[in-house]
Amino acid sequence: MSTSSRFAVAVHVLTLMAWADEEPLKSEQVAESVNTNAVVIRRMLCELAESNLVVSQTGSMGGSKLARLPERITLLDIYQAVESRGVFSLHRHPPNPDCPVGVNIGTVLNDVLDEVDSAVERVLANMTLRDVVARLKPCVSATNGKSVSAATNGKRKQVAARVQVSARN
C-alpha cells in the first residue's frame, strides 16, 4: 500500500522559500531542489496559493514566495492544503458482510482512525515552518552548505549563498 508524499514535498517547497526570504523562486528552481518536474511543483504551488500559504507572480522577475512569515504557517496549515484528512484509510473494497469481523471492522476502525487523525493534527498544529527551518540549520551547517548546492546558477547562487550565510548565524 502506498502513502502520499505530498505533505513532505509541500514542506520542502515552503522551507526552501523560507530560506530564500523575500526572494521569489521559480518553479524550476524549486523542482531542482525537490528533484521532480516543475509541472508537479506548479500544481502544488496552486494548491498552496489557494490556502494563502504562497503568493506567485508571473514574468521574468516573477516566482513564488511565502504569503506570510514562517512562524505564522503551521505544519497543519500545509497538511490541510495538500492532503485530504486521513492518515490511514479503510478497505478499498467492502469486507465480507457474512464475517463477524468483516461486518463490524469498519465501525471500529473509523473510531480508531479519527483518534489517529486528531493526534496527527495536534502535533502538526504545534509546529511551524520556522521550527522546520530551525531544525534544518544544524544539518546544513554540518554539511557546509552542500545540501543546498543544487542552487547552481543565476538567482539560485544568490539564494544558496544567503542560505549558507544564514545557516552559519
C-alpha positions in Angstrom: 0.0 0.0 0.0 1.3 3.4 -0.9 1.3 6.6 1.2 1.3 10.1 -0.1 4.4 12.2 -0.2 2.6 15.4 -1.0 2.9 16.8 2.6 6.7 16.1 2.6 7.1 17.8 -0.8 5.0 20.8 0.3 7.0 21.2 3.5 10.2 21.0 1.4 8.9 23.7 -1.0 7.8 26.1 1.7 11.0 25.5 3.7 13.0 26.4 0.6 11.0 29.6 0.3 11.6 30.4 4.0 15.4 30.0 3.3 15.1 32.4 0.4 13.3 35.1 2.5 11.6 37.5 0.2 13.4 36.3 -3.0 10.7 34.8 -5.3 11.7 31.3 -6.5 10.9 30.0 -9.9 9.2 26.6 -10.1 12.2 25.2 -12.0 14.5 26.2 -9.0 12.1 24.5 -6.6 11.7 21.4 -8.8 15.5 21.1 -8.9 15.7 21.0 -5.1 12.8 18.6 -4.7 14.2 16.5 -7.6 10.9 16.5 -9.6 9.3 18.1 -12.6 8.5 21.8 -12.5 4.9 21.0 -13.6 4.4 19.0 -10.3 5.7 22.0 -8.4 3.5 24.4 -10.2 0.4 22.3 -9.5 1.3 22.2 -5.8 2.0 25.9 -5.8 -1.6 26.5 -7.0 -2.9 24.5 -4.0 -0.6 26.3 -1.6 -1.7 29.7 -3.1 -5.4 28.7 -2.7 -4.7 28.1 1.0 -2.9 31.5 1.2 0.5 30.0 2.0 2.3 31.3 -1.1 1.9 34.2 -3.5 3.1 34.0 -7.0 3.9 36.4 -9.8 4.4 35.7 -13.4 7.0 37.2 -15.7 10.8 37.3 -15.9 11.1 38.7 -12.3 8.3 36.5 -11.0 8.2 33.4 -8.9 6.7 32.3 -5.7 7.3 33.2 -2.1 5.7 32.7 1.3 2.5 34.7 1.8 3.2 35.1 5.5 6.1 34.7 7.9 7.3 31.1 8.6 6.3 31.4 12.2 2.7 32.0 11.1 2.5 28.9 9.0 1.8 25.7 10.9 2.5 22.2 9.5 -1.2 21.6 9.9 -1.8 24.5 7.5 0.4 22.8 5.0 -1.1 19.4 5.6 -4.6 20.7 5.1 -3.6 22.5 1.9 -2.3 19.4 0.1 -3.7 16.3 1.8 -7.2 15.0 2.4 -7.9 14.2 6.0 -6.9 10.7 7.0 -3.5 9.3 7.7 -5.0 5.8 7.0 -8.0 4.7 5.2 -10.4 1.8 5.3 -10.5 -1.1 2.9 -10.8 -0.2 -0.8 -13.4 -3.0 -1.2 -16.0 -3.7 1.5 -15.1 -6.7 3.7 -17.3 -9.8 3.7 -20.6 -8.9 5.4 -21.1 -12.5 6.4 -18.0 -12.5 8.5 -18.4 -11.3 12.1 -15.2 -9.3 11.9 -15.8 -8.0 8.4 -19.3 -6.7 9.1 -18.1 -4.6 12.1 -14.5 -3.7 11.4 -15.3 -0.5 9.6 -17.2 0.9 12.6 -14.5 0.1 15.0 -11.7 1.3 12.7 -13.5 4.6 12.0 -13.2 5.5 15.7 -9.6 4.5 15.8 -8.7 6.4 12.7 -10.5 9.5 14.0 -8.2 9.4 17.1 -5.1 8.9 14.9 -6.1 11.8 12.7 -6.7 14.0 15.7 -3.3 13.1 17.2 -1.5 13.9 14.0 -3.3 17.2 13.6 -2.4 18.2 17.2 1.3 17.6 16.5 1.2 19.4 13.2 -0.7 22.4 14.7 2.1 22.8 17.3 4.9 23.0 14.7 5.6 25.9 12.4 7.6 26.3 9.2 10.0 28.3 11.4 10.5 25.2 13.5 11.4 23.2 10.4 14.0 25.8 9.4 15.5 25.8 12.9 15.8 22.0 12.7 17.4 22.2 9.3 20.1 24.7 10.2 22.3 22.3 12.1 22.1 19.8 9.2 23.1 22.5 6.7 26.0 23.6 8.9 27.2 20.1 9.3 27.4 19.6 5.5 29.0 23.0 4.9 26.0 24.0 2.7 26.3 21.0 0.4 22.6 20.3 1.0 21.8 23.5 -0.9 24.4 23.1 -3.6 21.7 22.3 -6.2 21.4 26.1 -6.5 23.9 26.4 -9.3 23.2 29.4 -11.4 21.8 33.0 -11.5 19.4 33.7 -8.7 19.9 30.2 -7.3 23.5 31.0 -6.5 22.4 34.2 -4.7 19.8 32.2 -2.7 22.3 29.4 -1.9 24.9 32.0 -0.7 22.3 33.6 1.5 21.2 30.2 2.8 24.8 29.3 3.7 25.3 32.6 5.4 22.1 32.4 7.4 22.8 28.8 8.3 26.1 30.0 10.0 24.2 32.6 12.1 
